[in-house]
């Protein structure tokens, strides 16, 4: 699951551009929301994989930083610090939610996270 998620993020992060209609409608900053959501969605699978929230968050953030560096080297995309900050914000929000749910010992998390919690 995490491999599929990462492949989608790499595909959209390096090879696709936001639609022109976003810029015409003034939604160019909507891209930051999509960054936050995409990287937040990687937190739970990475947490299951690494069994550590710190490792999961650092590895996902490193993926985002690597993608921004890769965008800097392409002609069709451009890297930006706000994109990297949105990635980090999405990771932090999702990590916080998982930590709160883990602390509350939600029964709904047991089948999903298994022994990770």
C-alpha positions in Angstrom: 0.0 0.0 0.0 2.8 2.4 0.9 4.6 1.6 -2.4 1.5 2.5 -4.4 1.0 5.7 -2.5 4.6 6.7 -2.9 4.5 5.9 -6.7 1.4 8.2 -7.1 3.1 11.0 -5.2 6.2 10.7 -7.3 4.1 10.6 -10.5 2.1 13.7 -9.6 5.1 15.4 -8.0 7.4 15.1 -10.9 5.5 14.6 -14.1 2.2 16.4 -13.9 1.3 20.1 -13.5 -1.7 21.6 -11.8 -4.5 22.3 -14.2 -4.5 25.8 -15.8 -8.0 26.3 -14.5 -6.6 26.5 -10.9 -4.6 29.5 -11.8 -7.4 31.2 -13.7 -9.7 30.7 -10.7 -7.1 31.9 -8.2 -6.7 28.4 -6.7 -3.0 28.1 -7.2 -2.4 27.8 -3.4 -4.8 24.9 -3.4 -1.7 22.9 -4.3 -0.4 23.3 -0.8 -3.6 21.7 0.6 -3.0 18.7 -1.8 0.6 18.5 -0.6 -0.5 18.3 3.0 -3.2 15.7 2.3 -1.0 13.5 0.2 1.8 13.4 2.8 -0.7 13.0 5.7 -2.0 9.9 3.9 1.4 8.3 4.1 1.8 8.5 7.8 -0.3 5.5 8.9 1.2 3.0 6.3 4.7 4.3 7.2 4.0 3.9 10.9 2.9 0.3 10.3 6.0 -0.3 8.3 8.6 1.3 10.6 6.8 0.7 14.0 8.0 4.1 15.1 6.3 7.5 14.5 9.7 9.3 14.5 11.1 7.0 11.8 7.9 7.2 9.8 7.7 11.0 9.9 11.4 11.5 9.1 11.3 9.1 6.2 8.2 10.7 4.7 9.6 14.2 5.1 12.9 13.0 3.5 10.8 11.7 0.6 9.2 15.1 0.2 12.5 16.9 0.3 13.9 14.5 -2.3 10.9 15.2 -4.5 11.4 18.9 -4.2 15.1 18.5 -5.1 14.1 16.3 -8.1 11.7 19.0 -9.2 14.4 21.6 -9.0 16.4 19.5 -11.6 13.5 19.1 -14.1 12.5 21.7 -16.7 8.8 21.2 -16.3 8.5 21.6 -12.5 9.9 24.0 -9.8 10.8 23.3 -6.2 9.4 25.5 -3.5 9.9 25.9 0.3 6.1 26.4 0.8 5.5 23.0 -0.8 8.0 21.4 1.6 6.4 23.2 4.5 3.0 21.9 3.5 4.4 18.4 3.3 5.7 18.8 6.9 2.5 20.2 8.1 0.5 17.3 6.7 2.9 14.8 8.3 2.7 16.6 11.6 -1.1 16.8 11.7 -1.5 13.1 10.8 1.2 12.1 13.3 -0.6 14.0 16.0 -4.0 12.4 15.1 -2.4 8.9 15.2 -0.7 9.7 18.5 -4.0 10.9 20.1 -5.9 7.9 18.8 -3.1 5.6 20.1 -3.2 7.3 23.5 -6.9 7.0 23.7 -6.5 3.3 22.7 -9.2 3.4 20.1 -10.4 -0.1 19.4 -10.8 0.9 15.7 -7.0 1.2 15.4 -6.2 -2.3 16.6 -7.2 -4.2 13.4 -5.6 -1.5 11.2 -2.3 -1.0 13.1 -2.1 -4.5 14.7 1.0 -4.8 16.8 2.3 -1.4 15.9 0.3 0.1 18.7 
